Structure formats: structure tokens, C-alpha cells
Amino acid sequence: MGEASTPKATIVVPVYNSASSIQRCLDSLLAQSERSIQVVCVNDGSADDSLSILRQIAQNDDRVLVIDQKNAGVSCARNAGIDAAAGDVLFFVDADDYIDAQTVERVLHAMESADAEVAVFGGVCEPADAAPKRVQQLMSPKAGAFGARDPQLIFRANAQPYACRAAFSRALLNREGIRFAPGLALGEDVVFQFAAYALASKTVVMPDKFYHYVMESDSATHEFNSADARAKKIDAHMRMLEEVLEDWAVYGLLDLCPGELVTWFLDLIVFDLARLGADDFHRVAGRVNRAFTTFLGTAWADVPAKGAVRRVARKLVAATSGVTMADATLFYLSTRGLKACLEHFI
């Protein structure tokens, strides 16, 4: 049996109508300086030539495994890849994107040296001017190492979102039963990371920008950026929150840092809350209150450390008056600082 049967790493690539980009993506994977890899491509019911391109590539390189399934969404595609993986460490690369040639070798070395179950690294957006400053900041982590259940890693290390900028021990994912949540329109990778980062015995963070995130105008993330999609966007964020809370309840993590969890979530939606009409606000406020009350108790709005955050939380509990733009601005100032607040408005 050759080295392909026992690869050091598996790279999972979900593929959906990616005929125009999949060759570039796989070229970057098969050119890795670490040759002992498996590439699992999961064709998620593509209607274009993706599958035939994948099969042609697999014919020429026995490190490529192609799985063909009916369209079930990116989470199910990644989960199928995890289940088929033979490598000790799993990477995720989207079919539109690509990675530097040294990525796998250097990440495996960092994980081995630190005895880590997860590694996080940075990335660049292409074209660079298509990415908001916030995304560029999130893709620029600082070097560090974190133990299990460290809120710093989860909330402040620029380690999420985007599951594609991290590598995970297969043993960790299988030991804890960590998989991507099917059916989420937004943030399936955040739910995955919240579990993996909290439960990994050790996580190493690398500042290297290995990942190339190609900003396609029709990608799932960008569908939510138009003003008329506000309610849909909040609904997608709510479903993500509910998945995180359910996961953390199962894993016994709810007492870890409830104030930071509330602050993190409200930070995602506070400016959208401020723009809702009265009916939509009451509906959203009721849903947020139910979710947090169920998992954190009736006093959840008093848990965040910062007064500006508690003010917004209490308005959601009362649901008698909406969150104002002034509330949202003070919230942002207290959580992100003046520079980020100005960038939001300019």
C-alpha cells in the first residue's frame, strides 16, 4: 500500500457548480509541499461540469477521492468529507478558493510542535478591496496558543468565522462528535468552530495568511448584504445562535462565558435591530429572549460586562421600545472602539 492509503492530512472540498474555479483550487492542493495528503471532493449535486472535471483530475492523481451526492448543502457535503477522511488532520477548502503551497506542511508542523488538536491561520481576500475592513481584520490573527475552554480564543483571537482557515484533528472531531449543522443559511462554520475551539485540548494560532478567499458576488455570505434582506439575515443569525446554544448545552459549556456569548451575538445583529420596524422588532426580540432564557436563565440580559450591551439586552427582554441607532452606536463603541465604529458609518 502506498502513502496515499495513510495520508497525514485530508483536505475536504465541497463542490457545487464550481466548474470555472475547481481546477485552480485542486491545482493548489495537489501542489502542496507535503505530498502525503488525501483530497476528498464532495460534489453536492452540481448541474454544471464540476463532476466530470473532478473525475478527470482523480484519474490523474490517486490522492483525490470524489464523492457524488444529491444536493444537500455545504454542511452535509463537508460532513460527508469528514466521514470519508483518512488523514489525521482535516483541512477545509472551498471550491472557489485556493491555498499556498506550504500550507499543509507548515500547519502540520505547528500542530505537532505544540501538541495541538486545532490550528488557526490567516488569509487574504481577493480582490482585496471587495472585503470589508472587519473581514480583513478577522483574517489576520496574532500568533498564540490556547488551552481548552478559553474564551479569548473563541471571542477575541480573530479565530472565527470561516472554518476554511483552520485545521482540525480528526480524532477530536470524532471523539466529540463535532460536525457541521445542516440547514443553516449562514454561520455553519461558526457553530462548528465554537464547539471545536472549546473542546480541543490545545489550539495554536498562526499569523500566516495561507488561505486565499475569492470574493464571489453570488456567494452565500454576500446574499445577506442588501438592505431588503435584513429580516432574513437576522433570522439566519438566530438559527446560528440556537445551534450554538444547543451544542454548548450538550457539551456542558453554557457556564463558560455567558456574558461574552450574549455580547458576541448582539454585536452581530445590533445595527440590524436598530433598523427594524416595530412589528419585526417585537418578533425578533421575543425570539432572542426565548433562546437566551431557555439556555442561560431569565437574568441573561444582566450577564454582559458592559453597560451599553446590557441596555440593548434589556430592551430585547422588555420588547416595549426598539433599539435605537444611538443604542447601537454606544454598543459598538463599547465593544469594538471608536475606530471600528467610524468605519461602520464611513
C-alpha positions in Angstrom: 0.0 0.0 0.0 1.3 3.4 -0.9 1.5 6.6 1.1 -1.9 7.7 -0.3 -3.6 5.0 1.9 -2.3 6.6 5.1 -2.2 10.3 4.4 -1.1 12.8 7.1 -3.9 15.2 6.2 -7.2 15.2 4.4 -8.4 18.3 2.6 -12.2 18.4 2.2 -13.6 20.3 -0.7 -17.4 20.8 -1.1 -18.2 21.4 -4.7 -21.4 22.9 -6.1 -21.5 24.3 -9.7 -17.8 25.2 -9.5 -16.6 24.2 -12.9 -14.9 27.5 -13.5 -12.8 27.5 -10.4 -12.3 23.9 -9.2 -9.2 23.3 -11.4 -7.4 26.3 -9.8 -8.5 25.1 -6.3 -7.3 21.5 -6.8 -4.1 22.6 -8.5 -3.2 24.4 -5.3 -4.0 21.4 -3.2 -2.1 18.8 -5.3 0.9 21.1 -5.5 1.3 21.1 -1.7 4.9 20.6 -0.5 3.5 18.0 1.9 2.8 15.1 -0.5 1.1 12.8 2.0 -2.4 14.2 1.6 -5.8 13.0 0.6 -8.2 15.4 -1.2 -11.9 14.5 -0.7 -14.1 16.3 -3.2 -17.8 16.1 -2.4 -19.9 17.0 -5.5 -23.1 18.3 -4.0 -25.5 17.8 -6.9 -23.8 20.2 -9.3 -25.7 21.0 -12.5 -22.6 22.0 -14.5 -19.4 20.1 -15.5 -18.0 20.0 -12.0 -18.3 16.3 -11.6 -16.7 15.4 -14.9 -13.8 17.8 -14.1 -13.3 16.2 -10.7 -13.3 12.6 -12.1 -10.7 13.6 -14.7 -8.5 15.1 -12.0 -9.0 12.0 -9.8 -8.0 9.7 -12.7 -4.6 11.5 -12.9 -3.9 11.6 -9.2 -4.8 8.8 -6.8 -4.7 11.2 -3.8 -8.1 12.5 -5.0 -11.3 10.9 -3.9 -14.6 12.0 -5.5 -17.9 11.6 -3.7 -21.1 12.4 -5.6 -24.3 13.1 -3.7 -27.6 14.8 -4.2 -27.7 18.5 -3.4 -27.9 18.7 0.4 -25.9 21.9 1.2 -22.4 22.8 2.2 -22.7 21.4 5.7 -23.8 17.9 4.5 -21.0 18.0 1.9 -18.3 18.8 4.4 -19.7 16.1 6.8 -19.5 13.5 4.0 -15.9 14.5 3.5 -15.1 14.2 7.3 -16.7 10.8 7.4 -14.6 9.6 4.4 -11.4 11.2 5.6 -8.3 9.0 6.2 -5.9 11.7 7.3 -5.1 12.5 10.9 -5.7 16.3 10.3 -8.6 17.8 8.4 -8.5 21.0 6.3 -11.5 22.5 4.5 -11.1 24.5 1.3 -14.0 25.9 -0.7 -14.0 25.2 -4.4 -13.8 28.9 -5.3 -10.7 29.4 -3.2 -7.1 28.1 -3.0 -4.2 27.9 -0.5 -0.4 28.5 -0.5 1.8 25.6 -1.4 3.4 25.4 2.0 0.1 25.4 3.9 -0.3 21.8 4.9 3.4 21.2 5.7 3.7 24.3 7.9 0.3 23.8 9.7 1.1 20.1 10.5 4.5 21.1 11.8 2.9 23.8 14.1 0.3 21.4 15.4 2.9 18.7 16.1 5.4 21.1 17.7 2.6 22.5 20.0 0.9 19.1 20.5 -2.3 20.9 19.4 -5.6 19.5 18.2 -6.5 22.6 16.2 -4.5 25.2 14.2 -5.9 28.5 13.1 -4.2 30.6 10.4 -4.9 33.7 8.4 -5.9 34.5 4.9 -6.3 37.2 2.2 -9.4 38.2 0.3 -9.3 38.6 -3.5 -9.9 41.2 -4.7 -8.7 42.9 -1.5 -10.9 45.9 -1.9 -14.0 43.7 -2.0 -13.6 42.7 1.6 -14.8 44.9 4.5 -12.1 46.0 6.9 -13.8 43.8 9.6 -13.3 40.7 7.4 -9.7 41.7 6.7 -9.1 42.1 10.5 -10.7 38.7 11.2 -8.5 37.0 8.7 -5.4 38.5 10.4 -4.9 36.5 13.7 -1.9 37.1 16.0 0.3 34.2 17.0 -0.7 32.4 20.2 -1.6 29.1 21.9 -4.8 28.4 23.9 -6.0 25.6 26.1 -9.5 24.1 26.2 -12.4 26.3 27.1 -10.6 29.6 26.6 -13.0 32.5 25.9 -10.1 34.5 24.5 -9.7 32.1 21.6 -13.4 31.9 20.9 -14.2 35.6 21.1 -11.1 37.7 20.7 -8.3 36.0 18.8 -9.6 36.6 15.3 -10.0 32.9 15.0 -13.5 32.8 13.6 -15.5 32.8 11.3 -14.5 30.7 8.3 -13.8 27.0 9.0 -11.5 27.1 6.0 -8.8 29.0 7.8 -8.3 26.2 10.4 -7.2 22.6 10.6 -8.7 20.1 13.0 -7.5 16.8 14.4 -9.8 14.0 13.1 -9.6 12.3 16.5 -11.0 15.5 18.1 -14.0 15.7 15.7 -14.8 12.0 16.1 -14.2 12.0 19.9 -16.6 14.9 20.5 -19.0 14.2 17.6 -18.3 17.6 16.0 -20.0 18.0 12.6 -21.4 20.9 10.6 -25.0 21.8 11.3 -27.2 21.1 8.2 -29.7 23.6 7.0 -28.0 26.8 8.3 -28.0 29.6 5.7 -25.3 31.5 7.5 -22.6 30.7 10.1 -22.5 26.9 9.9 -18.7 27.2 10.3 -19.1 29.4 13.4 -21.2 26.7 15.1 -18.5 24.1 14.2 -15.7 26.3 15.5 -17.4 27.2 18.7 -17.5 23.5 19.6 -14.0 22.6 18.3 -12.2 25.6 19.9 -13.9 25.0 23.2 -13.2 21.2 23.3 -9.8 21.0 21.7 -7.1 20.2 24.3 -4.9 22.9 22.7 -5.2 25.3 19.8 -2.3 27.0 18.1 -2.9 30.3 16.2 -0.6 31.2 13.3 -0.5 34.7 11.8 0.5 33.3 8.3 -2.0 34.2 5.6 -2.2 30.9 3.8 -5.8 31.0 2.6 -7.0 32.8 -0.5 -10.6 33.7 -0.1 -12.0 34.6 -3.5 -14.9 37.0 -3.0 -17.6 35.9 -5.5 -20.5 38.3 -5.7 -23.0 35.4 -5.6 -21.5 33.6 -2.6 -23.8 32.7 0.3 -22.2 35.3 2.7 -22.9 38.2 0.3 -26.6 37.4 -0.3 -27.3 39.0 3.1 -25.6 42.3 2.5 -28.6 44.1 0.8 -30.8 46.3 2.9 -34.0 44.4 2.0 -32.6 41.2 3.3 -32.4 42.5 7.0 -35.1 40.2 8.5 -33.7 37.2 6.6 -30.2 38.0 7.8 -31.3 38.3 11.5 -33.3 35.0 11.1 -30.1 33.3 9.8 -28.1 34.7 12.7 -30.8 33.5 15.1 -30.7 29.9 13.8 -26.9 30.0 14.2 -27.2 31.2 17.8 -29.8 28.5 18.6 -27.4 25.8 17.2 -24.5 27.2 19.3 -26.7 27.2 22.5 -27.9 23.7 21.9 -24.3 22.5 21.2 -23.0 24.2 24.3 -25.8 22.7 26.4 -24.8 19.2 25.2 -21.1 19.8 25.8 -21.6 21.4 29.2 -20.2 24.8 28.2 -23.0 27.2 29.0 -21.4 28.4 32.2 -18.1 29.1 30.4 -18.6 32.7 29.4 -22.3 33.6 29.1 -21.7 37.3 29.1 -19.3 37.1 26.2 -21.6 34.8 24.3 -24.5 37.3 24.7 -22.2 40.2 23.7 -20.9 38.3 20.7 -24.3 37.6 19.3 -25.8 41.0 19.9 -22.8 42.5 18.2 -23.7 40.6 15.1 -27.3 42.0 14.9 -27.3 45.3 16.8 -27.3 47.6 13.8 -29.9 45.5 12.0 -32.1 45.6 15.2 -31.9 49.4 15.1 -33.3 49.5 11.6 -36.3 47.2 12.2 -39.9 48.3 12.2 -41.9 47.9 15.4 -43.6 44.6 14.4 -40.3 43.0 13.3 -38.6 44.2 16.4 -41.2 42.6 18.7 -40.9 39.3 16.8 -37.1 39.2 16.9 -36.9 40.4 20.5 -39.2 37.6 21.5 -37.1 35.0 19.7 -33.8 36.3 21.2 -35.3 36.4 24.7 -36.7 32.9 24.4 -33.4 31.5 23.2 -31.2 33.0 25.9 -33.8 32.5 28.7 -34.0 28.8 27.8 -30.3 28.2 28.0 -28.9 30.9 30.3 -31.9 31.7 32.5 -34.2 34.7 32.9 -31.4 37.1 34.1 -29.4 36.7 30.9 -29.6 40.4 30.0 -27.8 41.3 33.2 -24.8 39.0 32.5 -22.7 41.1 30.0 -19.9 43.1 31.5 -20.6 46.3 29.6 -23.5 48.7 30.4 -24.1 49.5 26.7 -24.6 45.8 26.0 -26.9 45.3 28.9 -29.0 48.2 27.8 -29.6 46.6 24.4 -30.2 43.2 26.0 -32.8 44.6 28.4 -34.7 46.3 25.6 -34.9 42.9 23.9 -36.4 41.4 27.2 -38.9 44.2 27.6 -39.7 44.5 23.9 -41.7 47.7 24.6 -39.3 50.0 22.7 -37.0 49.4 19.9 -33.2 49.5 19.9 -32.2 53.0 18.6 -29.3 53.9 16.4 -27.8 55.7 19.5 -28.1 52.4 21.4 -26.3 50.5 18.6 -23.6 53.1 18.3 -22.9 53.1 22.0 -22.9 49.3 21.9 -20.3 49.3 19.1 -18.2 51.9 20.8 -18.0 49.8 24.0 -17.3 46.5 22.3 -15.2 47.5 19.3 -13.9 51.0 19.9 -14.1 54.3 18.1 -12.1 53.3 15.0 -14.4 50.4 14.2 -17.5 52.5 14.9 -16.3 55.2 12.5 -15.5 52.6 9.8 -19.0 51.2 10.1 -20.5 54.6 9.2 -18.0 55.9 6.7 
